[in-house]
């Protein structure tokens, strides 16, 4: 079974930094290095939106406008983990953050990020 598990969410203040992790588990451990990975988020009452992505080998970065200059995606194919480093957080970043693998074929369960202003 392909699984991805996010962690690292929490309650922070505006201006703080937070790093989310998404670790492959189960059968996805064997194929993690073959997947492009992405982060999405869904705020209350809003549709899920793209945050950014990274290619299977670590290049080919893409970021949505709200993430540019503040968020950085990285991955460690030895640890089978992708990261989302978020700096200078604002209240509008409050959402459930999801990782997605292989162009949205597989999803994690999400981790809540709440930014108090």
Buried (B, 14 or more C-beta within 10 A) or exposed (E): EBBBBBEBBEEBEEEBEBEBBBBBBEEBEEBBBEBBBBBBBBBEEEEBEBBBBBEBEBEEEBBBEBBEEBBBBEBBBEEBBBBBBBEEBEEEBBBBBBBBBBEEEBBBEBBEBBBEE
